Amino acid sequence: MSIYVNVPVADVERSKRFFTALGWRLEEGMTSEHGAAFVIDEGQILMVAEREFYKSMIKSGKTLGDPARVAMVAIAFDLPSRAAVDELVARAEAAGATLDAADDYGFMYQRGFDDPDGNHFEPFWADPAGPVD
């Protein structure tokens, strides 16, 4: 099974620069002037869509929120180590992300960052053994 996460953006070209700077692969076959797709990992695809185009896909009548002003969703995904989390967040910061402080629970370590549009991402590492009591 694959998961496709869709987020609104103001500038598709800016998003392409940002997410490729993270090391995520641009999927050219799913990219146009209205949006772009990035392969985060096997079966994990991030889709960005220009705000007006994104609005046209909303069939429920709901209003599109502004992720720069309203907490909408946290896109969390696991990485193989604490170091991998820190490396990704360092690339995000260099590309212009806004960072959150790290949360270290011993068995789980996570960092958070917002892309230039305010969409929130939370890469984390979790010890497969789980918490120790």
RAZI-V879891 format. One record per residue. N is the residue number from 1. RES is the residue in one letter. PSI is psi in degrees with one decimal (NA if undefined). NEAR is the number of other C-alpha atoms within 8 Angstrom. D_FIRST is the distance of its C-alpha to the first C-alpha in Angstrom with 2 decimals. Layout:
BEGIN
((N:RES:PSI:NEAR:D_FIRST) (N:RES:PSI:NEAR:D_FIRST))
END
This chain:
BEGIN
((1:M:141.5:3:0.00) (2:S:155.6:7:3.78) (3:I:134.8:7:6.81) (4:Y:117.4:8:10.10) (5:V:126.3:8:13.21) (6:N:133.2:8:16.39) (7:V:148.4:10:19.85) (8:P:145.8:10:23.36) (9:V:156.3:11:25.70) (10:A:-31.4:7:29.36) (11:D:106.7:7:29.39) (12:V:-41.7:14:26.57) (13:E:-40.8:6:28.61) (14:R:-42.3:7:29.15) (15:S:-38.5:11:25.45) (16:K:-43.7:10:24.85) (17:R:-44.0:8:27.54) (18:F:-53.7:13:26.28) (19:F:-31.0:10:22.62) (20:T:-28.7:11:23.58) (21:A:-24.0:10:26.20) (22:L:-12.0:10:23.53) (23:G:7.5:6:22.29) (24:W:137.1:11:19.15) (25:R:126.0:8:18.94) (26:L:127.4:11:19.87) (27:E:93.8:10:17.90) (28:E:-36.6:7:21.06) (29:G:-13.0:4:19.63) (30:M:28.2:7:18.14) (31:T:139.1:11:21.31) (32:S:-172.4:6:24.53) (33:E:-17.2:6:27.50) (34:H:-16.1:9:25.68) (35:G:174.9:11:22.54) (36:A:155.2:16:20.50) (37:A:141.3:13:17.03) (38:F:133.2:13:16.56) (39:V:113.4:13:14.08) (40:I:-47.8:9:14.39) (41:D:175.6:7:12.44) (42:E:120.0:6:9.72) (43:G:5.4:8:6.63) (44:Q:108.3:11:9.26) (45:I:129.5:13:11.38) (46:L:126.8:12:14.60) (47:M:125.6:12:16.38) (48:V:140.7:13:20.09) (49:A:135.8:14:22.31) (50:E:140.1:13:26.10) (51:R:-46.9:9:27.29) (52:E:-39.5:6:29.05) (53:F:-41.6:9:26.18) (54:Y:-44.3:11:23.81) (55:K:-37.6:8:26.44) (56:S:-18.7:7:26.42) (57:M:-10.4:6:22.77) (58:I:109.2:8:23.70) (59:K:-7.6:6:24.60) (60:S:-9.2:4:25.41) (61:G:-0.8:5:28.66) (62:K:155.2:6:27.74) (63:T:138.8:4:29.27) (64:L:123.9:5:27.30) (65:G:166.3:6:28.08) (66:D:108.5:7:29.23) (67:P:-15.0:11:27.14) (68:A:-18.7:8:30.30) (69:R:-25.6:6:32.16) (70:V:129.9:7:29.82) (71:A:117.1:6:27.20) (72:M:-49.9:7:24.15) (73:V:150.0:6:21.06) (74:A:120.8:8:20.40) (75:I:99.4:7:17.33) (76:A:142.1:8:17.00) (77:F:148.0:7:15.17) (78:D:150.0:8:16.38) (79:L:162.5:10:18.35) (80:P:-12.5:6:19.96) (81:S:164.9:8:23.48) (82:R:-42.2:10:25.92) (83:A:-39.6:6:27.25) (84:A:-37.9:9:23.93) (85:V:-50.4:14:23.84) (86:D:-38.8:9:27.46) (87:E:-43.6:8:27.01) (88:L:-43.6:9:24.30) (89:V:-36.1:12:26.46) (90:A:-41.3:8:29.50) (91:R:-40.2:10:27.92) (92:A:-44.5:14:26.98) (93:E:-44.2:10:30.57) (94:A:-28.3:7:32.06) (95:A:-3.4:9:30.14) (96:G:11.4:9:31.55) (97:A:155.1:11:29.29) (98:T:129.5:9:30.92) (99:L:150.5:10:30.27) (100:D:163.5:7:30.25) (101:A:153.8:6:31.91) (102:A:149.0:8:29.96) (103:D:122.6:7:29.24) (104:D:110.4:8:29.87) (105:Y:11.7:6:29.51) (106:G:-67.9:6:30.14) (107:F:-13.0:11:26.94) (108:M:139.1:10:24.92) (109:Y:127.0:13:25.78) (110:Q:152.5:12:24.52) (111:R:158.5:15:25.80) (112:G:149.6:13:25.36) (113:F:153.6:13:26.12) (114:D:136.9:12:26.39) (115:D:176.3:13:25.87) (116:P:-17.8:10:28.96) (117:D:-4.8:10:27.93) (118:G:0.8:10:27.49) (119:N:135.0:13:23.70) (120:H:132.4:12:23.12) (121:F:141.5:11:20.93) (122:E:85.1:12:21.07) (123:P:142.4:12:20.11) (124:F:161.7:14:20.88) (125:W:137.6:13:21.44) (126:A:135.9:10:21.62) (127:D:123.3:8:23.58) (128:P:-22.4:4:21.55) (129:A:-14.4:6:24.77) (130:G:-175.5:7:24.61) (131:P:146.5:7:27.81) (132:V:125.7:5:31.10) (133:D:NA:2:33.61))
END
